[in-house]
Amino acid sequence: MKKLSVKVLTIALGISFLFVMLVAWQGHKRPVVQSQPLSCFELGEMLICMDGQIHEQMNCERLDENTIFCSPGNGHAV
């Protein structure tokens, strides 16, 4: 009788543990990424794209020979 009680208790604890882990796992869903289209304009043959609003200090980098990408940053020049 004692062995049966230990088995039932072990099974109940195991099922409870799995249930708690399943509930906890549901709370750690990946965040949703929301994106907005870039604002781009042409300057001669160059395409300049801005991420967000134009700020005084922009961090710009050349993506290829005709494209520059700028985002808010510490003002590094291309």
Distance bins in CASP14 RR format, pairs under 12 A and 6 or more apart:
PFRMAT RR
TARGET T0000
AUTHOR 0000-0000-0000
RMODE 2
METHOD distances of the structure
MODEL  1
1 7 0 0 0 0 0 1 0 0 0 0 0
1 8 0 0 0 0 0 1 0 0 0 0 0
2 8 0 0 0 0 0 1 0 0 0 0 0
2 9 0 0 0 0 0 1 0 0 0 0 0
3 9 0 0 0 0 0 1 0 0 0 0 0
3 10 0 0 0 0 0 1 0 0 0 0 0
4 10 0 0 0 0 0 1 0 0 0 0 0
4 11 0 0 0 0 0 1 0 0 0 0 0
5 11 0 0 0 0 0 1 0 0 0 0 0
5 12 0 0 0 0 0 1 0 0 0 0 0
6 12 0 0 0 0 0 1 0 0 0 0 0
6 13 0 0 0 0 0 1 0 0 0 0 0
7 13 0 0 0 0 0 1 0 0 0 0 0
7 14 0 0 0 0 0 1 0 0 0 0 0
8 14 0 0 0 0 0 1 0 0 0 0 0
8 15 0 0 0 0 0 1 0 0 0 0 0
9 15 0 0 0 0 0 1 0 0 0 0 0
9 16 0 0 0 0 0 1 0 0 0 0 0
10 16 0 0 0 0 0 1 0 0 0 0 0
10 17 0 0 0 0 0 1 0 0 0 0 0
11 17 0 0 0 0 0 1 0 0 0 0 0
11 18 0 0 0 0 0 1 0 0 0 0 0
12 18 0 0 0 0 0 1 0 0 0 0 0
12 19 0 0 0 0 0 1 0 0 0 0 0
13 19 0 0 0 0 0 1 0 0 0 0 0
13 20 0 0 0 0 0 1 0 0 0 0 0
14 20 0 0 0 0 1 0 0 0 0 0 0
14 21 0 0 0 0 1 0 0 0 0 0 0
14 22 0 0 0 0 0 1 0 0 0 0 0
15 21 0 0 0 0 0 1 0 0 0 0 0
15 22 0 0 0 0 0 1 0 0 0 0 0
16 22 0 0 0 0 0 1 0 0 0 0 0
16 23 0 0 0 0 0 1 0 0 0 0 0
17 23 0 0 0 0 0 1 0 0 0 0 0
17 24 0 0 0 0 0 1 0 0 0 0 0
18 24 0 0 0 0 0 1 0 0 0 0 0
18 25 0 0 0 0 0 1 0 0 0 0 0
19 25 0 0 0 0 0 1 0 0 0 0 0
19 26 0 0 0 0 0 1 0 0 0 0 0
20 26 0 0 0 0 0 1 0 0 0 0 0
20 27 0 0 0 0 0 1 0 0 0 0 0
21 27 0 0 0 0 0 1 0 0 0 0 0
21 28 0 0 0 0 0 1 0 0 0 0 0
22 28 0 0 0 0 0 1 0 0 0 0 0
35 51 0 0 0 0 0 1 0 0 0 0 0
35 52 0 0 0 0 0 1 0 0 0 0 0
36 50 0 0 0 0 0 1 0 0 0 0 0
36 51 0 0 0 0 1 0 0 0 0 0 0
36 52 1 0 0 1 0 0 0 0 0 0 0
36 53 0 0 0 0 0 1 0 0 0 0 0
37 49 0 0 0 0 1 0 0 0 0 0 0
37 50 0 0 0 0 0 1 0 0 0 0 0
37 51 0 0 0 0 0 1 0 0 0 0 0
37 52 0 0 0 0 0 1 0 0 0 0 0
38 47 0 0 0 0 0 1 0 0 0 0 0
38 48 0 0 0 0 1 0 0 0 0 0 0
38 49 1 0 1 0 0 0 0 0 0 0 0
38 50 1 0 0 1 0 0 0 0 0 0 0
38 51 1 0 0 1 0 0 0 0 0 0 0
38 52 1 0 0 1 0 0 0 0 0 0 0
38 53 0 0 0 0 0 1 0 0 0 0 0
38 63 0 0 0 0 0 1 0 0 0 0 0
38 67 0 0 0 0 0 1 0 0 0 0 0
38 68 0 0 0 0 0 1 0 0 0 0 0
38 69 1 0 0 1 0 0 0 0 0 0 0
38 70 0 0 0 0 1 0 0 0 0 0 0
38 71 0 0 0 0 1 0 0 0 0 0 0
39 47 0 0 0 0 0 1 0 0 0 0 0
39 48 0 0 0 0 1 0 0 0 0 0 0
39 49 1 0 0 1 0 0 0 0 0 0 0
39 50 1 0 1 0 0 0 0 0 0 0 0
39 51 0 0 0 0 1 0 0 0 0 0 0
39 52 1 0 0 1 0 0 0 0 0 0 0
39 53 0 0 0 0 1 0 0 0 0 0 0
39 54 0 0 0 0 1 0 0 0 0 0 0
39 69 0 0 0 0 0 1 0 0 0 0 0
39 70 0 0 0 0 0 1 0 0 0 0 0
39 71 0 0 0 0 0 1 0 0 0 0 0
40 46 0 0 0 0 0 1 0 0 0 0 0
40 47 1 0 1 0 0 0 0 0 0 0 0
40 48 1 0 0 1 0 0 0 0 0 0 0
40 49 1 0 1 0 0 0 0 0 0 0 0
40 50 1 0 0 1 0 0 0 0 0 0 0
40 51 0 0 0 0 0 1 0 0 0 0 0
40 52 0 0 0 0 0 1 0 0 0 0 0
40 63 0 0 0 0 0 1 0 0 0 0 0
40 66 0 0 0 0 0 1 0 0 0 0 0
40 67 0 0 0 0 1 0 0 0 0 0 0
40 68 0 0 0 0 1 0 0 0 0 0 0
40 69 0 0 0 0 1 0 0 0 0 0 0
40 70 0 0 0 0 0 1 0 0 0 0 0
41 47 1 0 0 1 0 0 0 0 0 0 0
41 48 1 0 1 0 0 0 0 0 0 0 0
41 49 0 0 0 0 1 0 0 0 0 0 0
41 50 0 0 0 0 1 0 0 0 0 0 0
41 54 0 0 0 0 0 1 0 0 0 0 0
41 67 0 0 0 0 0 1 0 0 0 0 0
41 68 0 0 0 0 0 1 0 0 0 0 0
41 70 0 0 0 0 0 1 0 0 0 0 0
42 48 1 0 0 1 0 0 0 0 0 0 0
42 49 0 0 0 0 0 1 0 0 0 0 0
42 66 0 0 0 0 1 0 0 0 0 0 0
42 67 0 0 0 0 0 1 0 0 0 0 0
42 68 0 0 0 0 0 1 0 0 0 0 0
43 49 0 0 0 0 0 1 0 0 0 0 0
43 66 0 0 0 0 0 1 0 0 0 0 0
43 67 0 0 0 0 0 1 0 0 0 0 0
43 68 0 0 0 0 1 0 0 0 0 0 0
43 70 0 0 0 0 0 1 0 0 0 0 0
44 66 0 0 0 0 1 0 0 0 0 0 0
44 68 0 0 0 0 0 1 0 0 0 0 0
45 64 0 0 0 0 0 1 0 0 0 0 0
45 65 0 0 0 0 1 0 0 0 0 0 0
45 66 1 0 1 0 0 0 0 0 0 0 0
45 67 0 0 0 0 0 1 0 0 0 0 0
45 68 0 0 0 0 0 1 0 0 0 0 0
46 60 0 0 0 0 0 1 0 0 0 0 0
46 62 0 0 0 0 1 0 0 0 0 0 0
46 63 0 0 0 0 0 1 0 0 0 0 0
46 64 0 0 0 0 0 1 0 0 0 0 0
46 65 0 0 0 0 1 0 0 0 0 0 0
46 66 1 0 1 0 0 0 0 0 0 0 0
46 67 1 0 0 1 0 0 0 0 0 0 0
46 68 1 0 0 1 0 0 0 0 0 0 0
46 69 0 0 0 0 0 1 0 0 0 0 0
46 70 0 0 0 0 0 1 0 0 0 0 0
46 78 0 0 0 0 1 0 0 0 0 0 0
47 62 0 0 0 0 0 1 0 0 0 0 0
47 63 0 0 0 0 1 0 0 0 0 0 0
47 64 0 0 0 0 1 0 0 0 0 0 0
47 65 0 0 0 0 0 1 0 0 0 0 0
47 66 1 0 1 0 0 0 0 0 0 0 0
47 67 1 0 1 0 0 0 0 0 0 0 0
47 68 1 0 0 1 0 0 0 0 0 0 0
47 69 0 0 0 0 1 0 0 0 0 0 0
47 70 0 0 0 0 0 1 0 0 0 0 0
48 54 0 0 0 0 0 1 0 0 0 0 0
48 58 0 0 0 0 0 1 0 0 0 0 0
48 60 0 0 0 0 1 0 0 0 0 0 0
48 61 0 0 0 0 0 1 0 0 0 0 0
48 62 0 0 0 0 0 1 0 0 0 0 0
48 63 0 0 0 0 0 1 0 0 0 0 0
48 66 0 0 0 0 1 0 0 0 0 0 0
48 67 1 0 0 1 0 0 0 0 0 0 0
48 68 1 0 1 0 0 0 0 0 0 0 0
48 69 0 0 0 0 1 0 0 0 0 0 0
48 70 1 0 0 1 0 0 0 0 0 0 0
48 71 0 0 0 0 0 1 0 0 0 0 0
48 78 0 0 0 0 1 0 0 0 0 0 0
49 58 0 0 0 0 0 1 0 0 0 0 0
49 60 0 0 0 0 1 0 0 0 0 0 0
49 61 0 0 0 0 0 1 0 0 0 0 0
49 62 0 0 0 0 0 1 0 0 0 0 0
49 63 0 0 0 0 1 0 0 0 0 0 0
49 64 0 0 0 0 0 1 0 0 0 0 0
49 66 0 0 0 0 0 1 0 0 0 0 0
49 67 1 0 0 1 0 0 0 0 0 0 0
49 68 1 0 0 1 0 0 0 0 0 0 0
49 69 1 0 1 0 0 0 0 0 0 0 0
49 70 1 0 0 1 0 0 0 0 0 0 0
49 71 0 0 0 0 1 0 0 0 0 0 0
50 58 1 0 0 1 0 0 0 0 0 0 0
50 59 0 0 0 0 0 1 0 0 0 0 0
50 60 0 0 0 0 1 0 0 0 0 0 0
50 68 0 0 0 0 1 0 0 0 0 0 0
50 69 0 0 0 0 1 0 0 0 0 0 0
50 70 1 0 1 0 0 0 0 0 0 0 0
50 71 1 0 0 1 0 0 0 0 0 0 0
50 72 0 0 0 0 1 0 0 0 0 0 0
50 73 0 0 0 0 0 1 0 0 0 0 0
51 58 0 0 0 0 1 0 0 0 0 0 0
51 59 0 0 0 0 1 0 0 0 0 0 0
51 60 0 0 0 0 0 1 0 0 0 0 0
51 61 0 0 0 0 0 1 0 0 0 0 0
51 68 0 0 0 0 0 1 0 0 0 0 0
51 69 1 0 0 1 0 0 0 0 0 0 0
51 70 1 0 0 1 0 0 0 0 0 0 0
51 71 1 1 0 0 0 0 0 0 0 0 0
51 72 1 0 0 1 0 0 0 0 0 0 0
51 73 0 0 0 0 1 0 0 0 0 0 0
52 58 0 0 0 0 0 1 0 0 0 0 0
52 69 0 0 0 0 0 1 0 0 0 0 0
52 70 0 0 0 0 1 0 0 0 0 0 0
52 71 1 0 0 1 0 0 0 0 0 0 0
52 72 1 0 0 1 0 0 0 0 0 0 0
52 73 0 0 0 0 0 1 0 0 0 0 0
53 70 0 0 0 0 0 1 0 0 0 0 0
53 71 0 0 0 0 0 1 0 0 0 0 0
53 72 1 0 0 1 0 0 0 0 0 0 0
54 60 0 0 0 0 0 1 0 0 0 0 0
54 70 0 0 0 0 1 0 0 0 0 0 0
54 71 0 0 0 0 0 1 0 0 0 0 0
54 72 0 0 0 0 1 0 0 0 0 0 0
54 73 0 0 0 0 0 1 0 0 0 0 0
55 70 0 0 0 0 1 0 0 0 0 0 0
55 71 0 0 0 0 1 0 0 0 0 0 0
55 72 1 0 1 0 0 0 0 0 0 0 0
55 73 1 0 0 1 0 0 0 0 0 0 0
55 74 0 0 0 0 0 1 0 0 0 0 0
55 75 0 0 0 0 1 0 0 0 0 0 0
56 70 0 0 0 0 0 1 0 0 0 0 0
56 72 0 0 0 0 1 0 0 0 0 0 0
56 73 0 0 0 0 1 0 0 0 0 0 0
56 74 0 0 0 0 0 1 0 0 0 0 0
56 75 0 0 0 0 1 0 0 0 0 0 0
57 70 0 0 0 0 0 1 0 0 0 0 0
57 71 0 0 0 0 0 1 0 0 0 0 0
57 72 1 0 0 1 0 0 0 0 0 0 0
57 73 1 0 1 0 0 0 0 0 0 0 0
57 74 1 0 1 0 0 0 0 0 0 0 0
57 75 1 0 1 0 0 0 0 0 0 0 0
57 76 0 0 0 0 1 0 0 0 0 0 0
57 77 0 0 0 0 0 1 0 0 0 0 0
58 68 0 0 0 0 0 1 0 0 0 0 0
58 69 0 0 0 0 1 0 0 0 0 0 0
58 70 1 0 1 0 0 0 0 0 0 0 0
58 71 1 0 0 1 0 0 0 0 0 0 0
58 72 1 0 0 1 0 0 0 0 0 0 0
58 73 1 0 0 1 0 0 0 0 0 0 0
58 74 0 0 0 0 1 0 0 0 0 0 0
58 75 1 0 1 0 0 0 0 0 0 0 0
58 76 0 0 0 0 1 0 0 0 0 0 0
58 77 0 0 0 0 1 0 0 0 0 0 0
58 78 0 0 0 0 1 0 0 0 0 0 0
59 68 0 0 0 0 0 1 0 0 0 0 0
59 69 0 0 0 0 1 0 0 0 0 0 0
59 70 1 0 0 1 0 0 0 0 0 0 0
59 71 1 0 1 0 0 0 0 0 0 0 0
59 72 1 0 0 1 0 0 0 0 0 0 0
59 73 1 1 0 0 0 0 0 0 0 0 0
59 74 1 0 0 1 0 0 0 0 0 0 0
59 75 1 0 1 0 0 0 0 0 0 0 0
59 76 1 0 1 0 0 0 0 0 0 0 0
59 77 0 0 0 0 1 0 0 0 0 0 0
59 78 0 0 0 0 1 0 0 0 0 0 0
60 67 0 0 0 0 0 1 0 0 0 0 0
60 68 1 0 1 0 0 0 0 0 0 0 0
60 69 1 0 0 1 0 0 0 0 0 0 0
60 70 1 0 1 0 0 0 0 0 0 0 0
60 71 1 0 0 1 0 0 0 0 0 0 0
60 72 0 0 0 0 0 1 0 0 0 0 0
60 73 0 0 0 0 1 0 0 0 0 0 0
60 74 0 0 0 0 0 1 0 0 0 0 0
60 75 1 0 0 1 0 0 0 0 0 0 0
60 76 1 0 0 1 0 0 0 0 0 0 0
60 77 1 0 0 1 0 0 0 0 0 0 0
60 78 1 0 1 0 0 0 0 0 0 0 0
61 67 0 0 0 0 1 0 0 0 0 0 0
61 68 1 0 0 1 0 0 0 0 0 0 0
61 69 1 0 1 0 0 0 0 0 0 0 0
61 70 1 0 0 1 0 0 0 0 0 0 0
61 71 0 0 0 0 1 0 0 0 0 0 0
61 73 0 0 0 0 0 1 0 0 0 0 0
61 75 0 0 0 0 0 1 0 0 0 0 0
61 76 1 0 0 1 0 0 0 0 0 0 0
61 77 0 0 0 0 1 0 0 0 0 0 0
61 78 1 0 0 1 0 0 0 0 0 0 0
62 68 1 0 1 0 0 0 0 0 0 0 0
62 69 0 0 0 0 1 0 0 0 0 0 0
62 70 0 0 0 0 0 1 0 0 0 0 0
62 76 0 0 0 0 0 1 0 0 0 0 0
62 77 0 0 0 0 0 1 0 0 0 0 0
62 78 1 0 1 0 0 0 0 0 0 0 0
63 69 1 0 1 0 0 0 0 0 0 0 0
63 70 0 0 0 0 0 1 0 0 0 0 0
63 71 0 0 0 0 0 1 0 0 0 0 0
63 78 0 0 0 0 0 1 0 0 0 0 0
65 78 0 0 0 0 0 1 0 0 0 0 0
67 78 0 0 0 0 0 1 0 0 0 0 0
68 76 0 0 0 0 0 1 0 0 0 0 0
68 77 0 0 0 0 0 1 0 0 0 0 0
68 78 1 0 1 0 0 0 0 0 0 0 0
69 78 0 0 0 0 1 0 0 0 0 0 0
70 76 0 0 0 0 1 0 0 0 0 0 0
70 77 0 0 0 0 0 1 0 0 0 0 0
70 78 0 0 0 0 1 0 0 0 0 0 0
END
